Amino acid sequence: MTDIKRSIFINAPTEKVFDYMAEPNNLVKWVHNCLEVSEVVPEGTLREGTTYTSLEKLPAGMKVRGSSKVTKYERPYNLDFESPFAGKRLIFLCRLQPKDNGTLFTNIADYTMPWNFLGKVIDKLFMKKYITGNVEHTVQKLKAAMVSGHPES
């Protein structure tokens, strides 16, 4: 299991940041590499148990469609997603905490690679760098959306 963690301060109330994140149409605006979200069940804002299909952009222009599930929804502090991907378990934990009249947003990727030796090689050569970049870009993208002064919701 590997954990990758990045935090960023967002000058917006925690509830506003959380509600923005919990709107399925906004996932493409703050989740790095997410190009499209469809088949949200049940419809409406995300909540624990919600599933959805997304189209993700991978390196070298590849695209993959996958299913994700909200595994934790504790407004306004915790929003977790689980996505099976290429035979591995990938969980994104989103933690929000009030700080200095704003929000400290922390994005944590927790994943395991299958295939023992081969999985370790793939992780070292590719996956860890890819997921680290994804986590870093996600926190930056969320901050940009929130500080633009008019995040769409």
Secondary structure, DSSP 8 states (H G I E B T S, - for coil): -EEEEEEEEESS-HHHHHHHHTSGGGHHHHSTTEEEEEEEESSSS--TT-EEEEEEE-GGG-EEEEEEEEEEEETTTEEEEEEEETTEEEEEEEEEEEETTEEEEEEEEEEE-SSHHHHHHHIIIIIHHHHHHHHHHHHHHHHHHHHTS----
